[in-house]
Amino acid sequence: MQFRFRRFDLKLTRTWRIASGAGGAGTNDYGTVFVELADEDGRIGIGEAASTGRYGQPMEIIEAFLKKVDANRLSFDDIPGSMKYLDTVAAGNDAAKCAINIALLDAVAKAAKQPIYDFLKLGFTEKKHVTSFSIGIDTPEVIREKVREADRYPVLKLKVGSPEDKANFAALREAAPDKPVRVDANEAWETKEEALSNIEWLHFHGNIEFIEQPMPATASRADMIWLKERSPMPIFGDESYHHASDIDLAAECFHGVNVKLVKTGGISGAHDALQAARKRGLKTMIGCMIESSILITAASHLAELTDHLDIDGNILISNDPYAGCTAEKGIISFANTEEKFGLRVKVR
């Protein structure tokens, strides 16, 4: 097996700021790592590891893990075995493992002449799956501009967790008075009382679908249960839900979960995390980081397991080197994708 990887800086179309992570003045680029696997039979797969400070996986950590990987221990014919091997290299490192998992599935599904969604026996329904468009923390004036620029997207997602939250929400509503909105607090509210007060305020002002991770993942289970019982709108766990093994906590504390491939170690782990949540009666969503079309398209192959999608990371950048599924007017589609099998992604 041949194994190559390279780092790449994704350039944002606008400065990005959220309550956790970048913070401060925000950031204008995000690092990612692209992976390629190839074997002697001509099978080739590609994957991506998006960096994330919140989950302790900056570029340096991702690259350090990938340098330790023995390509001879990876096999397109044994993806579960390959993932077990990666766990012996080091615990955690889910972003790096995600890239390899996607590349393995890409190659195998292409060899089988199937898209990954068919290889996993999920299928994909056109004109059904809609992604939200994310509006990062900013000034009310810039929020209005961003919302107007996102006019073609039917669902918005507003990042909160700044002193200007109420003014920002008012600016959003001024620009889009009737559009459904999701709110992402990114762990911003320290106490259950603060979280409930903010949630009640948002609910009063209407047309909010749900709120993501209002309290830190380190908050006590008792406090998160207290908030769930009193919240007038659904609460989704994000930073609190990484793998299927977290399902007991998620089922007690949230109404739904946000699954991200970089948290679960790839498509295989995300599939398991989504199925575990569905079995416990939770609503499901796939989210993303700032990512290229490799990771966004990989997430789209699992769309049939979700109630909601927030996979706009590639829409927020200006230099995506790959082309995969599209999101015209927010509708995720493979209809015009040139590559018909595997991940269905090509170099631009």
C-alpha positions in Angstrom: 0.0 0.0 0.0 1.2 3.5 -0.9 0.3 6.3 1.5 0.8 10.0 1.0 -0.5 13.1 2.7 -0.2 16.8 2.3 -1.3 19.9 4.3 -3.4 22.6 2.7 -4.8 26.0 3.9 -8.4 26.6 3.2 -9.2 30.3 2.7 -12.4 31.6 4.2 -14.6 34.0 2.2 -15.2 35.9 5.5 -13.5 36.0 8.9 -14.9 33.2 11.0 -15.6 33.5 14.7 -17.4 31.2 17.1 -17.9 31.1 20.9 -15.3 28.3 21.3 -12.3 27.7 19.1 -11.0 30.7 17.1 -12.6 33.4 19.3 -11.2 36.9 19.5 -10.7 38.5 16.1 -11.5 35.2 14.4 -9.6 33.5 11.6 -9.3 33.8 7.9 -8.0 30.3 7.1 -8.1 26.8 8.4 -5.6 24.0 7.9 -6.6 20.6 6.6 -4.6 17.5 5.5 -5.4 15.5 2.4 -4.6 11.8 2.3 -4.2 9.4 -0.6 -4.0 5.6 -0.5 -3.1 3.3 -3.4 -2.4 -0.4 -3.7 -0.7 -2.6 -6.3 -4.1 -3.4 -7.9 -4.6 0.2 -8.9 -7.2 1.0 -6.3 -6.9 4.6 -5.1 -8.8 6.4 -2.4 -8.6 10.0 -1.0 -9.6 11.4 2.4 -9.3 14.5 4.5 -8.5 15.5 8.1 -9.7 18.9 9.0 -7.8 20.5 11.9 -9.6 21.6 15.0 -8.3 23.2 18.1 -11.5 22.4 20.1 -10.8 18.7 19.8 -7.1 19.0 20.3 -6.2 18.1 16.7 -4.2 21.0 15.1 -2.3 20.3 11.9 0.9 19.3 13.8 -0.9 16.6 15.8 -2.6 15.2 12.6 0.7 15.1 10.7 2.5 13.5 13.6 0.0 10.7 13.8 0.0 10.1 10.0 3.8 9.9 10.0 3.5 6.9 12.4 1.2 5.0 10.2 2.6 1.8 8.6 0.9 1.7 5.2 1.5 -2.0 5.0 -0.9 -2.5 7.9 -3.7 -0.9 6.0 -5.9 -2.9 3.7 -8.8 -2.1 1.3 -10.0 -5.6 1.9 -10.3 -5.2 5.7 -11.5 -1.8 6.6 -12.5 -2.8 10.2 -9.1 -4.4 10.7 -7.3 -1.3 9.3 -9.2 0.9 11.8 -8.3 -1.4 14.7 -4.7 -1.1 13.7 -4.9 2.7 13.7 -6.2 2.6 17.3 -2.9 0.8 18.2 -0.9 3.6 16.7 -2.4 6.1 19.2 -5.6 6.7 21.0 -7.8 9.6 19.9 -6.5 11.3 16.8 -10.0 11.0 15.2 -9.4 13.6 12.5 -6.4 11.7 11.1 -8.2 8.4 11.4 -11.1 10.0 9.6 -9.0 10.8 6.6 -7.8 7.2 6.3 -11.2 5.8 6.8 -12.7 7.9 4.0 -9.8 6.9 1.7 -10.3 3.2 2.4 -14.0 3.4 1.7 -13.5 5.6 -1.4 -11.2 3.0 -3.0 -13.3 -0.1 -2.1 -16.6 1.5 -3.3 -15.0 2.6 -6.6 -13.7 -0.9 -7.1 -17.2 -2.2 -6.5 -18.5 0.4 -9.0 -20.8 1.9 -6.4 -21.2 5.2 -4.6 -20.3 4.9 -0.9 -24.0 5.4 0.0 -24.9 2.4 -2.0 -21.9 0.4 -0.8 -23.3 1.0 2.7 -26.8 0.1 1.6 -28.2 3.5 2.5 -29.0 5.1 -0.9 -29.4 8.8 -1.5 -32.6 10.6 -2.3 -32.3 13.7 -4.5 -34.2 16.9 -3.7 -34.6 15.8 -0.1 -31.6 16.8 1.9 -31.0 20.5 2.8 -28.0 22.0 4.5 -28.2 25.1 6.7 -25.9 28.0 6.0 -23.8 29.2 9.0 -23.5 32.8 10.1 -20.5 33.3 12.4 -20.3 35.7 15.3 -19.8 39.3 14.1 -21.2 42.8 14.5 -24.9 43.3 13.7 -24.0 45.3 10.6 -21.9 42.4 9.2 -24.6 39.9 10.3 -27.1 41.7 8.2 -24.7 41.6 5.2 -24.0 37.9 5.7 -27.7 37.0 5.9 -28.6 38.9 2.8 -25.7 37.2 0.9 -27.1 33.9 2.0 -30.6 34.7 0.6 -30.6 31.5 -1.6 -30.2 29.2 1.4 -33.5 28.2 3.0 -32.2 27.5 6.5 -29.7 29.6 8.6 -27.5 28.7 11.5 -26.5 31.5 13.8 -23.5 31.2 16.1 -24.0 32.8 19.5 -21.9 33.3 22.6 -20.9 37.0 22.5 -22.2 40.1 24.3 -23.9 41.1 21.1 -26.1 38.0 20.8 -29.4 39.8 21.0 -28.4 42.5 18.7 -27.0 39.9 16.2 -30.2 37.9 16.3 -32.2 41.1 15.8 -30.0 41.9 12.8 -30.6 38.4 11.4 -34.3 38.8 11.8 -34.3 42.2 10.1 -32.6 40.7 7.0 -34.6 37.4 7.1 -37.8 37.8 9.1 -39.4 34.4 8.3 -36.5 32.1 7.6 -36.1 29.1 10.0 -32.9 29.4 12.1 -30.8 27.0 14.1 -28.7 28.4 17.0 -25.3 27.1 17.9 -23.9 28.2 21.3 -20.7 26.2 21.1 -20.7 25.6 24.9 -20.9 29.4 25.6 -23.3 29.4 28.6 -21.6 28.4 31.8 -24.6 27.7 34.0 -27.9 25.9 33.5 -29.8 29.1 34.6 -27.9 31.2 32.1 -28.6 28.7 29.3 -32.3 28.4 30.1 -32.7 32.2 30.2 -31.1 32.5 26.8 -33.0 29.6 25.3 -36.3 31.1 26.5 -35.4 34.4 25.0 -34.6 32.9 21.7 -37.8 30.7 21.8 -39.9 33.8 22.5 -38.7 35.5 19.3 -39.7 32.5 17.3 -39.0 30.2 14.3 -35.9 28.5 15.9 -35.6 24.9 15.0 -33.3 23.9 17.8 -30.2 24.9 19.8 -26.8 23.2 19.8 -24.6 22.6 22.8 -25.8 25.5 25.1 -23.5 24.4 28.0 -19.9 23.1 28.1 -19.4 19.4 27.5 -17.8 19.4 31.0 -21.1 20.5 32.6 -22.5 17.9 35.0 -25.0 15.4 33.7 -27.5 16.6 36.3 -27.3 20.2 35.0 -27.7 19.1 31.4 -30.7 16.9 32.3 -32.2 19.8 34.2 -31.9 22.0 31.2 -33.3 19.4 28.8 -36.4 19.0 31.0 -37.1 22.7 31.0 -36.0 23.8 27.5 -38.9 25.1 25.4 -37.0 23.9 22.2 -35.0 20.9 21.3 -31.3 20.8 22.4 -28.7 19.0 20.3 -25.4 17.7 21.7 -22.3 18.4 19.6 -19.2 18.7 21.7 -20.8 16.2 24.1 -21.3 13.5 21.5 -18.3 12.0 19.7 -18.8 8.3 19.3 -21.6 5.7 19.6 -20.1 4.9 23.0 -21.4 8.3 24.2 -25.0 7.4 23.5 -26.2 7.0 27.1 -25.1 10.5 28.1 -26.7 11.9 24.9 -30.0 10.1 25.4 -30.3 11.5 28.9 -29.2 15.1 28.2 -30.3 16.0 24.7 -33.1 15.7 22.2 -30.7 15.2 19.3 -27.1 14.9 18.3 -24.7 16.6 15.9 -22.3 14.0 14.4 -19.1 15.1 12.7 -16.8 12.8 10.8 -13.7 14.4 12.3 -15.1 13.5 15.8 -16.0 9.9 15.0 -12.9 8.9 13.0 -14.6 8.8 9.6 -17.6 7.6 7.7 -17.6 4.2 9.6 -17.7 5.8 13.0 -20.2 8.4 12.0 -22.5 5.7 10.6 -22.3 3.9 14.0 -22.9 7.1 15.9 -26.0 8.0 13.8 -27.5 4.6 14.1 -26.9 4.5 17.9 -28.8 7.8 18.2 -31.6 6.7 16.0 -32.1 3.6 18.0 -32.5 5.7 21.2 -35.1 7.9 19.6 -32.8 11.0 19.2 -33.0 13.4 16.2 -29.8 13.3 14.1 -27.8 15.8 12.3 -24.4 15.7 10.5 -22.3 18.8 11.0 -18.8 19.8 9.8 -15.8 22.0 10.4 -14.3 24.3 7.8 -13.6 21.6 5.2 -13.1 20.9 1.5 -15.5 19.0 -0.7 -13.8 15.7 0.3 -15.2 15.8 3.9 -18.4 17.5 3.0 -19.2 14.9 0.3 -18.2 12.1 2.6 -20.7 13.3 5.1 -23.4 13.6 2.4 -23.2 9.8 1.8 -24.8 9.4 5.3 -27.6 11.8 4.7 -30.3 9.2 4.7 -29.5 8.6 8.4 -30.2 12.2 9.4 -33.0 14.6 10.1 -30.9 17.7 9.5 -27.7 18.6 7.7 -25.2 21.4 8.5 -22.5 20.6 5.9 -21.6 24.0 4.5 -17.9 24.1 5.3 -16.9 24.1 1.7 -19.3 26.8 0.8 -17.5 29.1 3.3 -14.1 28.8 1.5 -12.8 30.3 -1.7 -10.1 27.8 -2.7 -11.7 24.4 -2.6 -9.3 22.1 -4.6 -11.9 19.4 -5.0 -15.4 19.1 -6.5 -18.0 16.7 -5.2 -21.7 17.0 -4.3 -23.3 20.4 -4.8 -25.5 22.5 -2.5 -27.4 24.8 -4.9 -30.0 26.7 -2.9 -28.9 24.5 0.1 -30.1 21.3 -1.5 -27.4 18.6 -1.4 -27.2 16.8 -4.7 -25.0 14.2 -6.5 -27.0 14.7 -9.8 -24.2 16.6 -11.6 -21.2 15.0 -10.0 -18.7 13.8 -12.6 -17.3 10.9 -10.6 -20.0 8.2 -10.3 -18.5 5.8 -7.8 -16.8 5.8 -4.4 -16.6 9.1 -2.7 -17.7 10.8 -6.0 -15.1 13.6 -5.6 -12.6 14.8 -8.2 -9.7 17.3 -8.3 -10.9 20.6 -9.8 
